[in-house]
């Protein structure tokens, strides 16, 4: 209901030191839970980027194409040919079954031990076992070249770059030109 210019003006003030609205609203939610939990025993699970399963129900299982899963599938089908990303940034992905298992374990622990303080679990791997976006891109492309997806549009060959100009070049060459042709 607010005018877009007002939203743009107040957003930086609201965010403060938070890097984006996503992390800000997560922090607001956690604060609200802390304030309103009363006598309830509560645990918060903070998974990083949730990806395909590690083991359960079987390796690689996903039930949707949201987030990185959708990007990987689009690259594997040959539809997505360029992605702008920092190749040196940590791709902190956690398998969905690991996040679910932590949720179940934290729920059990909280119910049995009834801790007085709110428990917060960070479900991440980047600090212990970092895997970088550049490595992820190479791994994903090599996997799809060895094990092609059915009904691929064209051979997988996505380029990851942090350069806006290089990304625009690949968009023009690999997306727009074929679309026009």
C-alpha positions, 0 to 999 in steps of 0.5 A: 500500500506504500508508494514505491518511492517511499519503500525505496527511501525507508528500506535502507533505514529499516535494514540497518546493518542487515545486508538484505530484506531476506536476512532482515525479515528472518531476524525479525521473525526470530526476535518475535519468537523470542519475545512471544514464546512465553513458557514454551520450549523453542528451538530455531533451525537456520539452514543455509541454502537447502539443496537436493538430498544426500541419502534420504529418500535417495541421493539427489532427490528434490521435490521442486525446482525452486532456488538453486535446484531450478538453476541447476536443472535449467543449466543441465537442460541447456536452457540456462547458459550464463549465471552471474555469480562470485566464483570465489564465494562459498556455495553454502548448500545443505542437503534437505535430508540433513536439515530435516534430520537436524530439525527432528533431532532438535525437536526431540532434544527440546521436548525431552530436555526442556531448555530454559533458553531458546536454542538456535542451530545453524545448519551449514557446511561452509565454515567447516567444508567450504565449496565455492560457486566456481567449483559448484558450477564445474561439478554440475556441468561435468555431472550433466555431461556424464549423465545427461538429462532427458529431453535436453534443449541443448548440450549443457554449457553454462558459464559462471562469471562475476563480470556484468559485461561478460554475463551480458555477452553470454546472454546475447550470444547464448540466449538472445541470438538463438531466440531471435534465430 
